[in-house]
Amino acid sequence: MDDPVVNGTSKRLVLLVTMTASFLFPFMGSAVNIALPRIGKELSLDAVMLGWIVTAYLLSSAALLVPFGRIADIYGRKKIFTCGIVIFTLSSIFSGMANSATMLISCRVFQGIGGAMLAGTAIALLTTVFPANERGKVLGINVAATYIGLSLGPVLGGVLTQHFGWRSIFFLSALLGLAVIGVVLWKLKGEWTGAKGERFDLAGSVIYILGLVALVYGFTLLPAMSGVWLIVGGAIGLAAFVMWEMRTRSPVLDISLFRNSKTFTFSNLAALINYSATFAVSFLISLYLQYLKGFNPQSAGLILVAMPAIQAIFSPLAGRLSDKIEPRLIASAGMALTTVGLVIFIFLNKETPLELIIGNLILIGFGFALFVSPNTNAVMSSAPKTAYGVASATLATMRQVGMVLSMGVAMLMFTLYIGRVQITPEYYPLFQQSMKTAFIIFAVLCFSGIFASLARGKVR
Protein backbone atom coordinates (compact mmCIF):
# COMPACT_ATOMS: atom_id res chain seq x y z
CA MET A 1 0.00 0.00 0.00
CA ASP A 2 1.36 3.38 -0.99
CA ASP A 3 1.96 5.89 1.77
CA PRO A 4 0.06 9.12 1.02
CA VAL A 5 2.81 11.20 2.66
CA VAL A 6 5.69 9.54 0.74
CA ASN A 7 4.05 10.08 -2.65
CA GLY A 8 3.36 13.73 -1.86
CA THR A 9 -0.42 13.59 -1.52
CA SER A 10 -1.53 15.53 1.53
CA LYS A 11 -4.34 14.38 3.77
CA ARG A 12 -6.09 17.70 3.14
CA LEU A 13 -6.30 17.04 -0.60
CA VAL A 14 -7.93 13.65 0.02
CA LEU A 15 -10.38 15.39 2.37
CA LEU A 16 -11.13 18.08 -0.24
CA VAL A 17 -11.82 15.58 -3.04
CA THR A 18 -14.00 13.28 -0.90
CA MET A 19 -15.88 16.30 0.47
CA THR A 20 -16.65 17.54 -3.06
CA ALA A 21 -17.92 14.10 -4.12
CA SER A 22 -19.89 13.80 -0.87
CA PHE A 23 -21.45 17.19 -1.67
CA LEU A 24 -22.29 16.29 -5.27
CA PHE A 25 -24.14 13.00 -4.72
CA PRO A 26 -26.82 14.35 -2.29
CA PHE A 27 -26.99 17.75 -4.05
CA MET A 28 -28.25 15.93 -7.15
CA GLY A 29 -30.88 14.05 -5.15
CA SER A 30 -32.28 16.99 -3.17
CA ALA A 31 -32.24 19.40 -6.16
CA VAL A 32 -34.24 16.94 -8.30
CA ASN A 33 -36.85 16.55 -5.50
CA ILE A 34 -37.75 20.24 -5.89
CA ALA A 35 -37.98 19.95 -9.69
CA LEU A 36 -40.33 16.91 -9.68
CA PRO A 37 -43.63 18.81 -10.21
CA ARG A 38 -42.10 20.62 -13.25
CA ILE A 39 -40.56 17.39 -14.63
CA GLY A 40 -43.93 15.63 -14.15
CA LYS A 41 -45.74 18.38 -16.05
CA GLU A 42 -43.28 18.50 -18.97
CA LEU A 43 -42.97 14.71 -19.41
CA SER A 44 -46.62 13.93 -18.36
CA LEU A 45 -45.72 11.65 -15.43
CA ASP A 46 -48.14 10.21 -12.86
CA ALA A 47 -47.45 10.22 -9.09
CA VAL A 48 -45.79 6.77 -9.11
CA MET A 49 -43.51 7.58 -12.08
CA LEU A 50 -42.40 10.76 -10.28
CA GLY A 51 -41.26 8.51 -7.44
CA TRP A 52 -39.27 6.37 -9.91
CA ILE A 53 -37.13 9.34 -10.96
CA VAL A 54 -35.81 9.33 -7.39
CA THR A 55 -35.93 5.55 -6.81
CA ALA A 56 -34.02 4.52 -9.98
CA TYR A 57 -31.03 6.57 -8.78
CA LEU A 58 -31.14 5.08 -5.28
CA LEU A 59 -31.79 1.46 -6.27
CA SER A 60 -28.88 1.17 -8.74
CA SER A 61 -26.45 2.67 -6.22
CA ALA A 62 -27.76 0.49 -3.37
CA ALA A 63 -27.29 -2.74 -5.37
CA LEU A 64 -23.69 -1.94 -6.38
CA LEU A 65 -22.19 -0.29 -3.28
CA VAL A 66 -20.90 -3.46 -1.59
CA PRO A 67 -19.39 -5.01 -4.79
CA PHE A 68 -17.64 -1.69 -5.61
CA GLY A 69 -16.43 -1.35 -2.01
CA ARG A 70 -14.78 -4.78 -2.33
CA ILE A 71 -13.36 -4.02 -5.81
CA ALA A 72 -11.88 -0.79 -4.39
CA ASP A 73 -10.21 -2.69 -1.53
CA ILE A 74 -8.60 -5.10 -4.04
CA TYR A 75 -7.75 -2.89 -7.04
CA GLY A 76 -7.42 0.59 -5.53
CA ARG A 77 -9.80 3.04 -3.89
CA LYS A 78 -8.67 6.04 -5.97
CA LYS A 79 -9.15 4.09 -9.23
CA ILE A 80 -12.79 3.21 -8.45
CA PHE A 81 -13.45 6.72 -7.11
CA THR A 82 -12.19 8.21 -10.42
CA CYS A 83 -14.32 5.85 -12.58
CA GLY A 84 -17.31 6.76 -10.43
CA ILE A 85 -16.99 10.51 -10.90
CA VAL A 86 -16.59 10.06 -14.70
CA ILE A 87 -19.76 7.90 -14.99
CA PHE A 88 -21.68 10.26 -12.69
CA THR A 89 -20.68 13.30 -14.78
CA LEU A 90 -21.54 11.74 -18.16
CA SER A 91 -24.93 10.48 -16.96
CA SER A 92 -25.70 13.97 -15.55
CA ILE A 93 -25.15 15.44 -19.04
CA PHE A 94 -27.45 12.85 -20.67
CA SER A 95 -30.11 13.29 -17.92
CA GLY A 96 -30.20 17.00 -18.81
CA MET A 97 -30.84 16.05 -22.46
CA ALA A 98 -33.62 13.50 -21.69
CA ASN A 99 -36.83 13.92 -23.72
CA SER A 100 -38.86 11.07 -22.23
CA ALA A 101 -39.49 9.36 -18.88
CA THR A 102 -37.69 6.21 -20.12
CA MET A 103 -34.53 8.12 -21.08
CA LEU A 104 -34.47 10.14 -17.84
CA ILE A 105 -34.99 7.09 -15.59
CA SER A 106 -32.32 5.11 -17.55
CA CYS A 107 -29.81 7.97 -17.11
CA ARG A 108 -30.68 8.11 -13.40
CA VAL A 109 -29.76 4.39 -13.16
CA PHE A 110 -26.27 5.21 -14.54
CA GLN A 111 -25.99 8.18 -12.19
CA GLY A 112 -26.65 5.74 -9.35
CA ILE A 113 -23.90 3.39 -10.62
CA GLY A 114 -21.40 6.28 -10.60
CA GLY A 115 -22.69 7.33 -7.20
CA ALA A 116 -22.13 3.80 -5.84
CA MET A 117 -18.46 4.00 -6.87
CA LEU A 118 -18.11 7.35 -5.09
CA ALA A 119 -20.02 6.48 -1.92
CA GLY A 120 -18.34 3.08 -1.65
CA THR A 121 -14.86 4.62 -1.60
CA ALA A 122 -15.07 8.16 -0.10
CA ILE A 123 -15.30 7.17 3.59
CA ALA A 124 -12.81 4.32 3.04
CA LEU A 125 -10.26 6.80 1.59
CA LEU A 126 -10.69 9.11 4.59
CA THR A 127 -10.47 6.28 7.12
CA THR A 128 -7.31 4.99 5.41
CA VAL A 129 -5.52 8.35 5.32
CA PHE A 130 -6.46 9.77 8.74
CA PRO A 131 -5.40 8.20 12.09
CA ALA A 132 -8.01 6.90 14.56
CA ASN A 133 -7.77 9.94 16.88
CA GLU A 134 -8.74 12.32 14.00
CA ARG A 135 -11.36 10.07 12.43
CA GLY A 136 -14.48 11.42 14.17
CA LYS A 137 -13.49 14.97 13.21
CA VAL A 138 -12.89 14.31 9.47
CA LEU A 139 -15.94 12.04 9.19
CA GLY A 140 -17.94 14.88 10.76
CA ILE A 141 -16.51 17.34 8.19
CA ASN A 142 -17.35 14.89 5.39
CA VAL A 143 -20.90 14.42 6.70
CA ALA A 144 -21.19 18.25 6.81
CA ALA A 145 -20.23 18.38 3.11
CA THR A 146 -23.03 15.87 2.43
CA TYR A 147 -25.53 18.10 4.20
CA ILE A 148 -24.27 21.26 2.54
CA GLY A 149 -25.08 19.43 -0.72
CA LEU A 150 -28.51 18.55 0.67
CA SER A 151 -28.94 22.18 1.85
CA LEU A 152 -27.95 23.86 -1.40
CA GLY A 153 -29.91 21.27 -3.43
CA PRO A 154 -33.40 22.66 -2.68
CA VAL A 155 -32.27 26.33 -2.89
CA LEU A 156 -30.22 26.10 -6.09
CA GLY A 157 -32.59 23.48 -7.51
CA GLY A 158 -35.54 25.80 -6.91
CA VAL A 159 -33.79 28.86 -8.42
CA LEU A 160 -32.51 26.91 -11.43
CA THR A 161 -35.87 25.19 -12.08
CA GLN A 162 -37.79 28.45 -11.89
CA HIS A 163 -35.45 30.57 -14.03
CA PHE A 164 -33.61 28.11 -16.33
CA GLY A 165 -35.73 24.93 -16.29
CA TRP A 166 -35.18 21.60 -14.52
CA ARG A 167 -32.49 20.43 -17.03
CA SER A 168 -30.06 23.08 -15.72
CA ILE A 169 -29.77 21.11 -12.42
CA PHE A 170 -28.17 18.18 -14.28
CA PHE A 171 -25.83 20.43 -16.27
CA LEU A 172 -24.61 22.17 -13.08
CA SER A 173 -23.86 18.76 -11.51
CA ALA A 174 -21.90 17.80 -14.63
CA LEU A 175 -19.76 20.96 -14.31
CA LEU A 176 -18.96 20.15 -10.66
CA GLY A 177 -18.14 16.57 -11.66
CA LEU A 178 -15.67 17.82 -14.30
CA ALA A 179 -13.94 19.95 -11.63
CA VAL A 180 -13.49 16.88 -9.36
CA ILE A 181 -12.14 14.82 -12.30
CA GLY A 182 -9.55 17.56 -12.96
CA VAL A 183 -8.33 17.62 -9.32
CA VAL A 184 -8.16 13.81 -9.07
CA LEU A 185 -6.23 13.35 -12.34
CA TRP A 186 -3.76 16.20 -11.85
CA LYS A 187 -3.26 16.43 -8.11
CA LEU A 188 -4.17 13.17 -6.35
CA LYS A 189 -1.11 10.90 -6.67
CA GLY A 190 -0.65 7.39 -5.26
CA GLU A 191 -3.15 4.62 -4.59
CA TRP A 192 -4.67 2.96 -1.52
CA THR A 193 -5.73 -0.69 -1.24
CA GLY A 194 -6.63 -2.80 1.77
CA ALA A 195 -6.88 -6.30 0.25
CA LYS A 196 -4.47 -6.23 -2.72
CA GLY A 197 -4.07 -9.56 -4.51
CA GLU A 198 -7.25 -11.12 -3.10
CA ARG A 199 -9.89 -12.62 -5.41
CA PHE A 200 -13.13 -10.82 -6.28
CA ASP A 201 -16.24 -12.91 -5.58
CA LEU A 202 -18.21 -12.46 -8.83
CA ALA A 203 -20.82 -15.19 -8.13
CA GLY A 204 -21.60 -13.75 -4.69
CA SER A 205 -21.89 -10.25 -6.16
CA VAL A 206 -24.38 -11.38 -8.84
CA ILE A 207 -26.56 -13.23 -6.25
CA TYR A 208 -26.46 -10.15 -4.00
CA ILE A 209 -27.37 -7.65 -6.76
CA LEU A 210 -30.26 -9.78 -8.11
CA GLY A 211 -31.59 -10.48 -4.59
CA LEU A 212 -31.48 -6.84 -3.48
CA VAL A 213 -32.99 -5.46 -6.71
CA ALA A 214 -35.83 -8.05 -6.62
CA LEU A 215 -36.57 -7.28 -2.95
CA VAL A 216 -36.63 -3.49 -3.33
CA TYR A 217 -38.31 -3.42 -6.76
CA GLY A 218 -40.95 -5.82 -5.44
CA PHE A 219 -41.63 -3.45 -2.55
CA THR A 220 -42.37 -0.61 -5.01
CA LEU A 221 -44.89 -2.83 -6.90
CA LEU A 222 -47.05 -3.57 -3.82
CA PRO A 223 -49.94 -4.28 -3.33
CA ALA A 224 -49.84 -6.26 -6.62
CA MET A 225 -49.08 -10.00 -6.30
CA SER A 226 -46.06 -9.60 -8.63
CA GLY A 227 -44.56 -7.38 -5.92
CA VAL A 228 -45.13 -10.04 -3.24
CA TRP A 229 -43.45 -12.75 -5.38
CA LEU A 230 -40.47 -10.50 -6.12
CA ILE A 231 -40.05 -9.73 -2.39
CA VAL A 232 -40.13 -13.46 -1.55
CA GLY A 233 -37.64 -14.22 -4.37
CA GLY A 234 -35.38 -11.37 -3.25
CA ALA A 235 -35.42 -12.53 0.38
CA ILE A 236 -34.51 -16.10 -0.71
CA GLY A 237 -31.72 -14.65 -2.91
CA LEU A 238 -30.24 -12.63 -0.03
CA ALA A 239 -30.41 -15.66 2.30
CA ALA A 240 -28.56 -17.69 -0.38
CA PHE A 241 -26.01 -14.85 -0.61
CA VAL A 242 -25.30 -14.99 3.15
CA MET A 243 -24.84 -18.79 3.00
CA TRP A 244 -22.52 -18.46 -0.03
CA GLU A 245 -20.44 -15.73 1.63
CA MET A 246 -19.95 -17.85 4.76
CA ARG A 247 -18.46 -20.65 2.61
CA THR A 248 -16.37 -18.77 0.03
CA ARG A 249 -12.68 -17.99 0.64
CA SER A 250 -12.70 -14.38 -0.56
CA PRO A 251 -16.19 -12.97 0.18
CA VAL A 252 -17.47 -9.71 -1.29
CA LEU A 253 -19.08 -9.03 2.10
CA ASP A 254 -17.27 -10.44 5.11
CA ILE A 255 -20.14 -11.87 7.19
CA SER A 256 -17.74 -12.25 10.15
CA LEU A 257 -17.86 -8.41 10.47
CA PHE A 258 -21.46 -8.88 11.62
CA ARG A 259 -20.89 -12.10 13.59
CA ASN A 260 -17.85 -10.80 15.49
CA SER A 261 -19.05 -7.30 16.28
CA LYS A 262 -22.36 -6.38 17.88
CA THR A 263 -21.40 -2.73 17.42
CA PHE A 264 -20.97 -3.15 13.65
CA THR A 265 -24.27 -5.07 13.31
CA PHE A 266 -26.50 -2.78 15.35
CA SER A 267 -24.91 0.45 14.05
CA ASN A 268 -25.70 -0.66 10.49
CA LEU A 269 -29.22 -1.71 11.50
CA ALA A 270 -29.76 1.68 13.17
CA ALA A 271 -28.61 3.44 9.96
CA LEU A 272 -31.02 1.34 7.85
CA ILE A 273 -33.96 2.20 10.13
CA ASN A 274 -33.02 5.89 10.37
CA TYR A 275 -32.87 6.43 6.60
CA SER A 276 -36.00 4.32 6.01
CA ALA A 277 -37.87 6.64 8.39
CA THR A 278 -36.50 9.98 7.21
CA PHE A 279 -35.45 10.08 3.53
CA ALA A 280 -38.92 10.57 2.00
CA VAL A 281 -39.61 13.55 4.32
CA SER A 282 -38.04 16.02 1.83
CA PHE A 283 -39.81 14.34 -1.11
CA LEU A 284 -43.25 14.56 0.56
CA ILE A 285 -42.80 18.06 2.01
CA SER A 286 -41.55 19.35 -1.37
CA LEU A 287 -44.75 18.09 -3.06
CA TYR A 288 -46.90 19.33 -0.13
CA LEU A 289 -45.43 22.86 -0.30
CA GLN A 290 -45.88 23.13 -4.08
CA TYR A 291 -49.27 21.38 -4.44
CA LEU A 292 -51.19 22.10 -1.21
CA LYS A 293 -49.51 25.37 -0.16
CA GLY A 294 -49.05 26.73 -3.71
CA PHE A 295 -45.39 27.74 -3.37
CA ASN A 296 -43.17 28.04 -6.46
CA PRO A 297 -40.02 25.83 -6.67
CA GLN A 298 -37.72 28.64 -5.46
CA SER A 299 -39.79 29.37 -2.31
CA ALA A 300 -40.31 25.66 -1.55
CA GLY A 301 -36.54 25.15 -1.83
CA LEU A 302 -35.82 27.95 0.64
CA ILE A 303 -38.22 26.42 3.19
CA LEU A 304 -36.84 22.89 2.76
CA VAL A 305 -33.26 24.09 3.32
CA ALA A 306 -33.96 24.35 7.09
CA MET A 307 -33.47 20.61 7.68
CA PRO A 308 -30.15 19.91 5.87
CA ALA A 309 -28.69 23.30 6.90
CA ILE A 310 -29.02 22.33 10.57
CA GLN A 311 -27.53 18.91 9.73
CA ALA A 312 -24.53 20.61 8.06
CA ILE A 313 -23.93 22.94 11.04
CA PHE A 314 -24.14 20.32 13.80
CA SER A 315 -22.66 17.19 12.13
CA PRO A 316 -18.99 18.17 12.73
CA LEU A 317 -19.80 18.95 16.39
CA ALA A 318 -21.54 15.58 16.81
CA GLY A 319 -18.56 13.87 15.12
CA ARG A 320 -16.08 15.51 17.53
CA LEU A 321 -18.30 14.65 20.50
CA SER A 322 -18.28 10.99 19.44
CA ASP A 323 -14.46 10.96 19.74
CA LYS A 324 -14.92 11.76 23.46
CA ILE A 325 -18.40 10.49 24.46
CA GLU A 326 -19.82 7.02 23.73
CA PRO A 327 -21.32 7.24 20.15
CA ARG A 328 -24.44 5.18 20.98
CA LEU A 329 -25.64 7.77 23.52
CA ILE A 330 -25.39 10.72 21.09
CA ALA A 331 -26.81 8.73 18.15
CA SER A 332 -29.76 7.37 20.19
CA ALA A 333 -30.65 10.86 21.46
CA GLY A 334 -30.64 12.03 17.83
CA MET A 335 -32.98 9.19 16.82
CA ALA A 336 -35.39 10.13 19.66
CA LEU A 337 -35.55 13.80 18.53
CA THR A 338 -36.18 12.70 14.93
CA THR A 339 -39.10 10.51 16.11
CA VAL A 340 -40.73 13.54 17.78
CA GLY A 341 -40.42 15.54 14.54
CA LEU A 342 -42.01 12.74 12.48
CA VAL A 343 -44.94 12.49 14.94
CA ILE A 344 -45.58 16.26 14.54
CA PHE A 345 -45.70 15.89 10.71
CA ILE A 346 -48.54 13.31 11.02
CA PHE A 347 -50.87 16.27 11.76
CA LEU A 348 -49.82 18.32 8.71
CA ASN A 349 -52.68 19.88 6.69
CA LYS A 350 -53.33 22.79 4.32
CA GLU A 351 -53.79 25.22 7.26
CA THR A 352 -50.58 24.26 9.15
CA PRO A 353 -48.59 27.49 9.85
CA LEU A 354 -45.33 27.85 7.92
CA GLU A 355 -43.43 28.62 11.17
CA LEU A 356 -44.38 25.20 12.58
CA ILE A 357 -43.25 23.43 9.38
CA ILE A 358 -39.86 25.20 9.40
CA GLY A 359 -39.41 24.67 13.17
CA ASN A 360 -40.13 20.96 12.77
CA LEU A 361 -37.72 20.62 9.82
CA ILE A 362 -35.05 22.19 12.09
CA LEU A 363 -35.88 19.68 14.87
CA ILE A 364 -35.58 16.68 12.50
CA GLY A 365 -32.35 18.13 11.06
CA PHE A 366 -30.82 18.47 14.54
CA GLY A 367 -31.82 14.91 15.47
CA PHE A 368 -30.34 13.61 12.23
CA ALA A 369 -27.06 15.49 12.80
CA LEU A 370 -26.70 13.93 16.27
CA PHE A 371 -27.26 10.46 14.78
CA VAL A 372 -25.20 10.24 11.57
CA SER A 373 -21.58 11.22 12.46
CA PRO A 374 -21.41 9.22 15.74
CA ASN A 375 -23.05 6.23 14.02
CA THR A 376 -20.53 6.38 11.13
CA ASN A 377 -17.68 6.64 13.66
CA ALA A 378 -19.02 3.56 15.51
CA VAL A 379 -19.21 1.50 12.28
CA MET A 380 -15.72 2.39 11.02
CA SER A 381 -14.07 2.03 14.45
CA SER A 382 -15.48 -1.49 14.81
CA ALA A 383 -14.06 -2.69 11.44
CA PRO A 384 -10.49 -3.98 10.84
CA LYS A 385 -8.17 -1.95 8.55
CA THR A 386 -8.32 -4.50 5.70
CA ALA A 387 -12.11 -4.14 5.52
CA TYR A 388 -12.53 -0.34 5.51
CA GLY A 389 -13.83 -0.36 1.92
CA VAL A 390 -16.40 -3.05 2.62
CA ALA A 391 -17.38 -1.48 5.98
CA SER A 392 -17.80 1.93 4.32
CA ALA A 393 -19.79 0.35 1.46
CA THR A 394 -21.95 -1.69 3.88
CA LEU A 395 -22.90 1.46 5.79
CA ALA A 396 -23.56 3.34 2.53
CA THR A 397 -25.71 0.38 1.36
CA MET A 398 -27.78 0.58 4.55
CA ARG A 399 -28.25 4.27 3.81
CA GLN A 400 -29.24 3.71 0.15
CA VAL A 401 -31.52 0.72 0.88
CA GLY A 402 -33.11 2.78 3.68
CA MET A 403 -33.70 5.63 1.22
CA VAL A 404 -35.25 3.25 -1.34
CA LEU A 405 -37.51 1.69 1.32
CA SER A 406 -38.52 5.19 2.47
CA MET A 407 -39.45 6.11 -1.12
CA GLY A 408 -41.14 2.71 -1.43
CA VAL A 409 -43.42 3.54 1.50
CA ALA A 410 -44.29 6.94 -0.07
CA MET A 411 -44.95 5.35 -3.50
CA LEU A 412 -47.03 2.56 -1.93
CA MET A 413 -49.19 5.18 -0.19
CA PHE A 414 -49.62 7.02 -3.53
CA THR A 415 -50.64 3.75 -5.22
CA LEU A 416 -53.16 2.88 -2.47
CA TYR A 417 -54.71 6.34 -2.04
CA ILE A 418 -54.25 8.21 -5.36
CA GLY A 419 -53.53 5.57 -8.05
CA ARG A 420 -51.54 6.09 -11.25
CA VAL A 421 -52.73 9.63 -12.04
CA GLN A 422 -51.11 13.07 -12.15
CA ILE A 423 -51.52 15.00 -8.89
CA THR A 424 -54.13 17.64 -9.80
CA PRO A 425 -56.33 19.70 -7.37
CA GLU A 426 -59.13 17.10 -7.18
CA TYR A 427 -56.59 14.57 -5.83
CA TYR A 428 -55.12 16.91 -3.13
CA PRO A 429 -57.26 15.44 -0.26
CA LEU A 430 -56.10 11.91 -1.20
CA PHE A 431 -52.48 13.14 -1.45
CA GLN A 432 -52.81 14.58 2.08
CA GLN A 433 -54.17 11.25 3.40
CA SER A 434 -51.34 9.27 1.75
CA MET A 435 -48.79 11.66 3.30
CA LYS A 436 -50.34 11.28 6.78
CA THR A 437 -50.22 7.46 6.64
CA ALA A 438 -46.59 7.58 5.43
CA PHE A 439 -45.59 9.78 8.40
CA ILE A 440 -47.32 7.37 10.86
CA ILE A 441 -45.24 4.49 9.42
CA PHE A 442 -42.03 6.58 9.54
CA ALA A 443 -42.61 7.63 13.18
CA VAL A 444 -43.15 4.00 14.31
CA LEU A 445 -40.02 2.90 12.39
CA CYS A 446 -37.86 5.65 13.87
CA PHE A 447 -39.05 4.86 17.40
CA SER A 448 -37.96 1.21 16.95
CA GLY A 449 -34.59 2.50 15.72
CA ILE A 450 -33.82 4.06 19.13
CA PHE A 451 -33.60 0.53 20.59
CA ALA A 452 -31.39 -0.75 17.75
CA SER A 453 -29.06 2.20 18.38
CA LEU A 454 -28.91 1.56 22.15
CA ALA A 455 -28.35 -2.20 21.63
CA ARG A 456 -24.98 -1.71 19.88
CA GLY A 457 -23.05 -1.62 23.19
CA LYS A 458 -19.88 0.34 23.91
CA VAL A 459 -17.39 1.23 21.18
CA ARG A 460 -14.59 2.05 23.62
N, C-alpha and C positions, 0 to 999 in steps of 0.2 A: 504493500500500500504506500502510495506516495505521501510524503509529508508536505502539507500545505505551506509550511514556513520555508522548507528547503527550496521548493520550486517557485517561491516568490509570491504566491497567492496569499493575500492577507485575509484574516478571518472576517474583517469588515466587508470585503468585496463579496464573499460568500453570503454574508448576511444581507447585503444590498440586493443581490440577484434573487435570492430566495424570497425576500420581502416583496420585490416587484412582481414576481410570479404569484405569490400568495395574495397580492392585491388584485391582480388581473382576473384570476379565476372567479372569485365571488363578485367582483365588479360586473362581470358579464351577466351573471345570474340575476343580481338584484336590479340592474338597469333594464333587462328584458322584462322583468315582472311588471314594471311601470308601463312599458310599451304594449302589453298584451291586448288591451281594448282596441288600440289603433291597428295592431297586426290583425286581430280578429275581424275588424271591419273591412280592411283592405283585401284580405285573402278569404273572406266569408267563412270564418271558422266558428263551430259551435263551442259550447262551454267545455266539453271533454277534450276536443282537439286543442283548445287553448292550453289546457293542462299538459298535453303531450309536448308542446314546445319546450316546457320546463323539464318534463320527465325524461325525454329522450337524451338530453344532456347529462342528467344525473345517472340514469341507468347504465349508459355505456361506460361512464367513468367508474361507477361502483363495481361493475363486473371485471374490470381490468386492473384495478389498483393493486391487488395482492400479487398477480403474476408480474406486473411491471416492477413492483417493489423487490421481488426476488431476482428478476433479470438485472436490476440496478445493482444489487448486492454482488452478483456474479461478474457482470461485464463492465460495471462502472456507473456510478450515480450521476456524474456530470454528463456522460454520453446520453443516457436516457432522458435526463432533464432537457438537454439541447434538442433532441428529437421531438420531445413533447411540445416545446415552445414553437417549433417550426410548424407542426401539425395544427396546433391551436390557432396560430396566426393565419395560415392558409384557409382553414375552415371558417374563420371569422370573415375573411374577404368574400368567400362564396355564400355565406349566410346573408351578407349584405346585398348580394345580387339575386337572392331567391325570388322567384315569381309564382311559386305555388307552395301549398302546405307540405307536400311531399318533399320538395327540394329543401325547404327550410328545416324540416325535422331531420332529414338525412344529414345535412350539414351540421346540425346540432349534435348528432351521434358522433361525428368526427371531432367536433370540439371537445366532447366528453372524453374521447380516446386520448387527445393531446393533454387534456386536464388531468387524466389519470396518471400520465407519465410525470407531470409536474408535481401533483399532490403526493404521489408515491415516493418521491425523492427529496422534496424540499426539506422536510423535517429531519430526514435521515442525514442529509448534507450538514445541517446545522449541528445535529447531535454528534456527528463524527468530528467536526472541526473544533467545537467548543468543549472545554473541560466540564466535568459534572457540577462544579461549584458555580459555573456561569450559566448553566443550562436553563434554569427557570427564567432567568432574566431575558435571554435571547429568544426563548420560545414565547415569552410574553410579548416581546417586540414583534415577533413574526405574526402572532395572533392579532396584535394591534393593526398590522398591515392588512390582514384579512378583513378586519372590521372597518378599516378606512375605505377599502374597496367596496364593502357592503354599504357604507355610509354615502360615499360619492355616487354609487350606482343609481339610487332613486333620484338624487338631485340632478346629476348630469344626464341621466337617462330621461328624466322629465323634460329638461331644457332642450336636449337634442331632439326628442320625439316631437315636441311642440313646434320647434322652429325649423328643424331640418329633416324631420321624418324619422321613423324607427330604424331605417337602414344605417343611419349615421352612427348608431351605437356600435354596430359590428365593425364599421370602418375605423372608429376610434380605438377599439380593442386591438385591431390589426396593427395600427401604428405603434401602440405600446409594446405589442409582441415583437415587432421589428427592432425596437430599441433594446429589448432584453437579449435578442439574438446577437446584436452587435456587441454588447458588453461581454456575453459569454464567449463568443468566438475570438475577440481581440484581447480580452483582459484576464479571463479565468483560465489559468494554466494548471496542469496536473490533473490527476484523477483519483477518485476514492472508491475502493471496493471493500466489502466485508467478508465475502465468501468466494474469492477468486479461485477459479479452477474447479469449482463444484459443478455438478450436472443440473440442468434445468428440467424440472418435472413437467413435460408437455402434456402427458395424459391427465395428470391431476389438474392442471390448469384448465383443460378443455371441459372436464367433468364439472369443475367449480363454476366456470363461466356459464355453461348451459343450465346448471342447477339454479344459479342465482337469477339469471335472466327469466327463466320459466316461473320461478317463485314470485318475483316482483311484477313481471308482466301480467301474470295470472291475477294478482291482487288488483291491478288496474282494470281488469275485465269484469270483476264482480258486479252485480250478483249473478251473472250468466254462468251456466254450468261449465262452459269451456274454461272460465277463470278458476273454478274449483279444481278441475282436473290438472290444470297447469300448476297450481299451488301444490297439489299432492305430488305431482311428478318432480317439481323443483325441490320439495322437501326430501324426497327419496334420493334425488341426485346429490344433494348436499350431505346427506347421511353417508352415501357411498363415497363421497369425496373425503370425509373425515376418516373412514375406515382405510381408504387407499393411502392417505397421508401418514397414517400410523404404521403402515407396513413398508412404505418406500424408503430408500436410503437417503435420497436428497429431496425432501419435500418442498413444495412451493410455499406451504404454510406450516411452520413447525408447531404441531399440535401440543408438543411438550411445553411451549410457552404458556398455554392455558392450563395444562395439567400441573405444572410446577409452580405456578404463581397465581395465588388468589387475587392479588392486587391487579395483575395484568388482565385477568378474566373479568372481574367486576368493574374495573375502570372502563374497559371496552363496552361492557353491557350498559353501563351508565351513559356512555356517549351515544350508543344506539338509541336508547330511550329518550335522551334529551333532544336529539335532532328529530326523532319521530314526532315528538310533541310540539316542537317549536318552528320547524322550517316553513311550514305552509302559512304561518301567521302573516308574513309580509305579502304573500300571494293573495290571501283572502282580504286583508285590510286594503291592499292596493285596489282590488276590484270594488270593495265596499265604498271607498272614498270617491272613486270615479263614477260608479253606477248610482249608489244610493244617495251620496252626499253631493254629487254633481261637480266635483273638483276637476280641473284640467290636469294633464299629466305632470306639469311643472309644480303645481301646488300640492298634489298628492305626494310627489317625490320629496318635497320639503318637509311634509308632515312625517312621512315614513323614516326620514333620516334620524329621528330621535333615538330609535332603538340601536342601530349599529354604531352611532356616534358615541353613545354611552359605553358600548362594548369596547370600542377603540380606546377610549380614555382610561378605562379601569382594568383592561386585560394585562398591561405590563405590571401594574400594581399587584394584581392577584397572582401573577407569575412570580414576582419577587417574594411575596408573602409565602408562597408554597415552597420556597427554598428554606424558610425558617419555621413555618407552622405546618403541621400535618395536612397534606393536600386534601384528604377525604373530608375534613371538617369544613374547609373553605368551599369545596365543590358541592357538598351536600347542602350548605346554607344557600348557595346560589340556586340549586335545584328547587328548594323550598320557596324562594322568592318568585321564581319563574312560575311555579304552580299557582300562586296567588294571582299573578297577572293574567294567566289563562282563565281562571275562574271569573275574573272581572269581565273579560271579553265575551263570556257566555251571554251576558245581558245587553250586548250591543244592539242598538236599533237606529232607525233613521233620525231620531231626536237626540241621541247621545251627544252631550257637549264635546266640542273639539278638544277642550282643555283636559277632559278625562281621558280621551283617546291618547293624546300626546303623553300625559302623565303615566299612563299604563304601559305605553311603549318604552318609556324610560325605565320603569320598574323591571320589565322583562329583560331589557338590555343589560341592566345592572346585575340581575340574577345570572344571566348568561355569561357575563364577564367573569364573575366569581367562579363559575363552573369550569370553563373551557381550559384556561392556562394551567391551573392546578391538576386537572384531570389528565392533560397531555403530559405534564411533568411526571405524574404517577405512572403512566403507561411506559414512557421511555426509560425511566429510572429502574423499572422492574424487568427490562429486557437486556440480554447480554449484548456486548459490542458487535458480535458477528451477525446479529439479527436486527440491527437498527432499521434497515430498509424494510424488512417484513413487518416489524413492529409499527413503524411509521405508516406503512401501507394498510395494515390491519385496522389501525385507528381511523385512518382516512376512509376506509371501506365502511366502517361502522357509521361514520358521519354521512357518507353518500347514500348508503342503504337506508339510514334513518330519514334522510331528506326525501328519498323516493317513496318510502312508506307514508311519510307525512303528506306528500302530494297525492299518494294513492287514496288516503282517507278523504282528502278534499274532493278528488275526482269521483270517488264512490258516492259521496254525499250529493254531488251535482247530478250523477246518473240517477240516483234514487228519487231526488226531489224535483229536479228541473227536466232531466232527459237531454237528448242530443239536439238542443236548439240553441240559437244565439241568445245571449242575455239581453232581452229588451224590456222596457218598463213593465209590461204585464207579468213578467217572470220575477220581478224584484222581491215580492213577498216570499216566493219559493227559494230564491237565492239567500234571503235572510235566514230562513229556516234551516237550509243546508249548512250555512256558516255556524249557526248556533250549535247544531248537533256535532259538527267537527270540533268546536272548542270544548264541548263536554268530554269528548273522547280524548283530546289532547291534555286536558286538565287531569283526568284519571291516570293517563299514561305517565305524566310528569310526576305525579304524587308517588306512583310506584317506583319511579327512578330514584327518589330520595333514599329508599331502602337499599337499592343496588349500590348506590354511591357509598353508603355507610358500611356496607358489608365487605368492602375491599380490604379492610384491615390497615395496619400501619405500614407506611413506605419506609420509614427510618426509625 
